[in-house]
Amino acid sequence: MLSPHLRERLAVLPDNDAAAVEAVHDRAANLLRPSGALAWLDEIAAWVAGWQRTATPAVDRPAALIFAGDHGVAAATKVSAYPTGITQALFDAYLEGRSTIAAFAKIAGASVSAIDVGIGRPTGDIRHEPALTDERFDEIVEIAFQAVAELDCDLLVLGEIGIGNTTPSAAIAAALAGGETAAWVGRGTGVDDDGLARKRAAVQESVRRIAGIIDPIEILRELGGSELVAVAAATVAARHRSIPVVLDGYVVTSAVLPLVMVNPAALDHCTVGHCSAEPGHRKLLERLGKRPLLDLDMRLGEGSGAMAAVPLVAMACAGVTEVPTYDEWFGR
Amino acid sequence: MLSPHLRERLAVLPDNDAAAVEAVHDRAANLLRPSGALAWLDEIAAWVAGWQRTATPAVDRPAALIFAGDHGVAAATKVSAYPTGITQALFDAYLEGRSTIAAFAKIAGASVSAIDVGIGRPTGDIRHEPALTDERFDEIVEIAFQAVAELDCDLLVLGEIGIGNTTPSAAIAAALAGGETAAWVGRGTGVDDDGLARKRAAVQESVRRIAGIIDPIEILRELGGSELVAVAAATVAARHRSIPVVLDGYVVTSAVLPLVMVNPAALDHCTVGHCSAEPGHRKLLERLGKRPLLDLDMRLGEGSGAMAAVPLVAMACAGVTEVPTYDEWFGR
């Protein structure tokens, strides 16, 4: 069976600390500000508290894991505005701290680790064959588990990089969420009309190829890519370490969609940093019942939209822990 | 004539540095990421560049000015969920760095100055009399001008605190933007149904009282409040120092509305940090053609929603200046 380790970890998921959630809700209701004034940010603080398992949530050591890989479908047919070789260039920029997310992370006080799970080692062309063999899939799962095990952080941003990877993302979304296939396909990094038509055709062909397969994890292996599998596995690993996760854009959201199809509670420890310009992303977020913190038309990937939301999560926590209650203030 | 100093400063406004805007646009189009991937954030970077008058915009020294005052209408009739005495308590919390915006500012790396322009010295009850005399109005304008003159910052957040101040804000919006008066009146900090009815009646009565007055600055004096006048004056002062401004919620937006009625370019150096839960705020922003960076249902005031957006503005700048262009990267 494909990936018993991932399945086993996904089958039994730890729950959050309900007492910590409750404590933050109680405190938030009595702070020296109009009741409910921070609305959703108070909810975010309670959510962080639940997964950090403390009544005093804080974002002091945020970290990002960015997984990178290449895609056979992008090498075989032009579904992206950029050649697949750009994946390596973008990855190198991460390593040297010159990427967009590195610039954002400096402001958010976060560390960034970029992990190559398949650059220059493209997946199968998903129109005609599985993206990954069982062995490659499991290998990537273990890399991601290991990466999360080595983290020292209190909030985790998950991101990806891989030229062409909105094509497998659209295929996963179409296969698992259904509806009009074309509605899941957008312009990604800005492909032209011809490219968009090719991309739609590629997604349709890929989804048709796997018709009959219903196991979401199998579908992830068939249609996904190295960095998508790594994101999914890292999400599960973070849950077992009770680390709250900020998800990034369309690719990351598609990557974790199979998880929630297997275990409906799989994304309870995840919030969504932003809604991207890719039209399928908003549809997926509605499907998942997740509200994005930001809505800025970004379409970069790299974890950048999630990183942009990190200061908000930090502020949500500080807004509960650092502000006195009316009793504390007037009784001081 | 009321406030010749404010009028004179508002009549002739310096423009931004168009070359700096252009330089950022050019650079943003060639960065090591898909073209246009940061969309609106690149626009924000160009906007900062224009007002900072540099091709390398940055947010290194953000500051907030929070003006506080009390309102006669709130003392005379219950239009707020909170007694006016709370204004002083909230202000004291600022001074001791225990306010919500102080918690946010620490994360944004910003300084916060809170300035009392009328706590315990309530404005006239705007249902029956002008909020401020000419003398008080001018006095507050000068305090705000002075406060901005003393700033050392590269981005300015403007906020306010004053129990009951969504009532004068709604009155200004109704008087200047027109339409159904009741549509400009929301629950503010959470007033109940009876309070909302009283608030609507108070706004209607106030707007009717000043029917016939068309000068927007006069209307600000008639219907506004100390902290609203200070916010408006500080906005003009920041323009003359070419400091980009992040506006906060409904009260701040109403306070600056008269400016744009006098000089349509008056808010070009302002962006909007967030859209609050107060229904009139979204309407006002549409009217002003301003898109908020955040949309989180906050309804706190204090500059908190604007401060929450400061890291995004900083990231927008870093995303242009710290990321290499393709030429810089491949030619390194």
Contacts between the chains, C-beta under 8 A, distances in Angstrom:
chain1	res1	chain2	res2	distance
A	31	B	100	7.7
A	32	B	89	6.9
A	32	B	90	6.8
A	32	B	93	5.5
A	32	B	98	7.2
A	32	B	99	7.5
A	33	B	90	7.5
A	33	B	99	7.9
A	33	B	100	5.5
A	33	B	300	5.7
A	33	B	302	7.7
A	34	B	81	6.7
A	34	B	82	6.6
A	34	B	188	8.0
A	34	B	189	3.4
A	34	B	190	5.8
A	34	B	299	7.2
A	34	B	300	6.7
A	35	B	81	7.7
A	35	B	189	7.8
A	35	B	190	5.9
A	36	B	190	6.3
A	36	B	299	7.9
A	37	B	100	7.8
A	37	B	189	6.6
A	37	B	190	8.0
A	37	B	298	6.6
A	37	B	299	5.4
A	37	B	300	3.9
A	38	B	100	7.1
A	38	B	298	5.9
A	38	B	300	6.2
A	38	B	304	7.8
A	39	B	277	6.5
A	39	B	296	6.6
A	39	B	297	4.0
A	39	B	298	5.9
A	39	B	299	7.0
A	40	B	296	5.3
A	40	B	297	5.4
A	40	B	298	7.9
A	41	B	296	6.2
A	41	B	298	6.8
A	41	B	308	7.8
A	81	B	34	6.7
A	81	B	35	7.8
A	82	B	34	6.6
A	89	B	32	7.0
A	89	B	329	6.8
A	89	B	330	7.4
A	90	B	32	6.9
A	90	B	33	7.5
A	93	B	32	5.6
A	93	B	323	7.7
A	93	B	324	7.2
A	93	B	329	6.5
A	98	B	32	7.2
A	98	B	322	7.4
A	98	B	323	6.3
A	98	B	324	5.4
A	98	B	329	7.2
A	99	B	32	7.5
A	99	B	33	8.0
A	99	B	323	6.8
A	100	B	31	7.7
A	100	B	33	5.5
A	100	B	37	7.8
A	100	B	38	7.2
A	100	B	319	5.3
A	100	B	323	5.3
A	102	B	322	7.5
A	103	B	315	7.0
A	103	B	318	4.0
A	103	B	319	5.3
A	103	B	321	7.9
A	103	B	322	4.1
A	103	B	323	5.8
A	104	B	315	4.7
A	104	B	318	6.9
A	104	B	319	6.7
A	106	B	318	6.7
A	106	B	322	7.6
A	107	B	311	5.5
A	107	B	314	4.9
A	107	B	315	5.2
A	107	B	318	6.0
A	108	B	311	6.8
A	108	B	315	7.8
A	188	B	34	8.0
A	189	B	34	3.4
A	189	B	35	7.8
A	189	B	37	6.6
A	190	B	34	5.7
A	190	B	35	6.0
A	190	B	36	6.3
A	190	B	37	8.0
A	277	B	39	6.5
A	293	B	296	7.5
A	294	B	294	7.2
A	294	B	312	7.6
A	295	B	295	6.6
A	296	B	39	6.6
A	296	B	40	5.3
A	296	B	41	6.2
A	296	B	293	7.5
A	296	B	312	7.8
A	297	B	39	4.0
A	297	B	40	5.4
A	298	B	37	6.6
A	298	B	38	5.9
A	298	B	39	5.9
A	298	B	40	7.9
A	298	B	41	6.8
A	299	B	34	7.2
A	299	B	36	7.9
A	299	B	37	5.4
A	299	B	39	7.0
A	300	B	33	5.7
A	300	B	34	6.7
A	300	B	37	3.9
A	300	B	38	6.3
A	302	B	33	7.7
A	304	B	38	7.8
A	304	B	319	8.0
A	307	B	315	8.0
A	308	B	41	7.9
A	308	B	311	7.8
A	308	B	312	6.1
A	308	B	315	5.7
A	311	B	107	5.6
A	311	B	108	6.8
A	311	B	308	7.8
A	311	B	311	3.8
A	311	B	312	7.8
A	312	B	294	7.6
A	312	B	296	7.8
A	312	B	308	6.1
A	312	B	311	7.9
A	314	B	107	4.9
A	315	B	103	7.0
A	315	B	104	4.7
A	315	B	107	5.2
A	315	B	108	7.8
A	315	B	307	8.0
A	315	B	308	5.7
A	318	B	103	4.0
A	318	B	104	6.9
A	318	B	106	6.7
A	318	B	107	6.0
A	319	B	100	5.3
A	319	B	103	5.3
A	319	B	104	6.7
A	319	B	304	8.0
A	321	B	103	8.0
A	322	B	98	7.4
A	322	B	102	7.5
A	322	B	103	4.1
A	322	B	106	7.6
A	323	B	93	7.7
A	323	B	98	6.3
A	323	B	99	6.8
A	323	B	100	5.2
A	323	B	103	5.7
A	324	B	93	7.2
A	324	B	98	5.4
A	329	B	89	6.8
A	329	B	93	6.5
A	329	B	98	7.2
A	330	B	89	7.4
